[in-house]
Amino acid sequence: MLELLVGLLDVFLTFREDAEARERRIDRRIKKLVKEQEWFDLLYEDERYRNLFHSNVQVREKLLDRKYMRTLEQSVHERQLFQCEMDELVLLVQK
């Protein structure tokens, strides 16, 4: 029984460490985008979007997706779609 509890505690702690590492990676990605991408910096200056970048799980997952972020960096159209998506999320949060 004790072994089971120790095993569960180990799984919980490992999961927590992984989640914390993921959050740190997302935060580093945000800092990098602000520094290197003017279009992102303009969004980030707006408090509504900044709150989404730091609190919305779906948005934070997108920020970790390297392929998606590369597409955003290269395509004005994709940035516009991203902006529209952020606008919709802002409206949902305000309700």
Secondary structure as UniProt FT lines:
FT   HELIX           2..36
FT   HELIX           38..45
FT   HELIX           47..55
FT   HELIX           57..64
FT   HELIX           66..74
FT   HELIX           76..94
//
